[in-house]
Amino acid sequence: MTEYRITRLGHQGDGIAAGPVFAPMTLPGEVVTGVQTGDRLHDVRIVKPSADRVSPVCRHYKACGGCQVMHASDAFVAEWKTGVVRAALTAQGIEAAFRPILTSPPRSRRRAAVSVRRTKKGALAGFHARASDTVIQIPDCQLLLPELLDALPLAEALATSGASRKGELTVQVTHSDGGLDVLVTDGKPLDGPLRVALAAEVERFRLARLVWGDELVGQRQPPFQQFGQTRIVPPPGAFMQATAEGEAALLSAVKEAVAGATRIVDLFAGCGTFALPLAQDAEVHAVEGEADMLKALDQGWRQTSGSKRVSTETRDLFRRPLLPDELKGFDAAVIDPPRAGAEAQVHEIAKAGIGRIAFVSCNPVTFARDAKTLLSAGYRLEWVQVVDQFRWSTHVELAAAFTAPHI
């Protein structure tokens, strides 16, 4: 049987041999065999293992598609993820000072989207198998908070009541101060009997909130989230950082990057992950495309004493970025765009010459592109902090600090 030597790890976590040929769950330096179909190896066997290979800590790893690199040592994953960011910057001709990566611990994920299918005997809840629509049960998942694992029977109960025989529910579960905050999509249309059944599950599982599609079915108490001194009730399914530890790491980096600022503009502000804690020391203008998120932010701020002023503006920053004359008066900016980055908005920030910029990104490639725009305008990239809150996955996040020439 043909042997393949793995030379590097791709961005999706697969080992890559000459060809290229992609081999899942392999590491650089390993010699493997397998059945090649197109550019992929199946039924992979390790002939010569890497010194960085470890035994996966989760018994579901081989079947479940939730993790990609659990077979690699923590040190290897840390170096690899930092290398992904470094390579993206190098491709744009950028050098940077990197701080040690900060990695969230096991069993710390506080939100997850669980897939659920009805079966002849009831229902099956879990994550999809690798490259498949098959649902794999995950009772001993090492990623999720214990409270989220407790939601798996809930997800199955919801599917038994409200999933079609051939369909699949997506049950998004978020841990909140009031209990589990649950949003269900792709379920049956609500009718009288289904409402009664779902309301009973809200009580049985003591949920904070259950939303079915776009309709609130039941709420025992508000699903509060804490941002700094402020408690908010986010809209159903609202974006949140995946772990409390990851959020704390990003917030610490953001605070350091804008330290000393008295007026800050927070772009792609969401529900106030950064805006509300920053308002303890500075006035903040929060800009976000989703009005419901800003409504939650504003309500939380108005019920908090001791914070400085937080103003809000609903605006699509892709179509209508803030212009330099609108950015006048701000001495710092926080920007946390989605994976597409913020090309148009960064061009306007560069023109405005805002003194300090805290840049948070979940895509090293678009971050590097936008960083080049700032550097071309004379900004300095002070440091990059890689944050791994999606442990054992290929996902990479980072925070970075930029300062204008006059600082």
Secondary structure, DSSP 8 states (H G I E B T S, - for coil): --EEEEEEE-TTS-EEETTTEEETT--TT-EEEEEEETTEEEEEEEEE--TTB---S-TTTTTBSS-S-TTB-HHHHHHHHHHHHHHHHHHTT----EEEEEE--TT-B-EEEEEEEEETTEEEEEEEBTTSS-EEE-TT-SSB-HHHHTHHHHHHHHHHHH--SS-EEEEEEEEETTEEEEEEES-----HHHHHHHHHHHHHTT-SEEEETTEEEEESS---EEETTEEE---TT----SBHHHHHHHHHHHHHHTTT-SEEEEET-TTTTTHHHHTTTSEEEEEES-HHHHHHHHHHHHT-SS---EEEEE--TTTS---HHHHTT-SEEEE---TT--HHHHHHHHHHT-SEEEEEES-HHHHHHHHHHHHHTT-EEEEEEEEE-STTSS--EEEEEEE-TT-
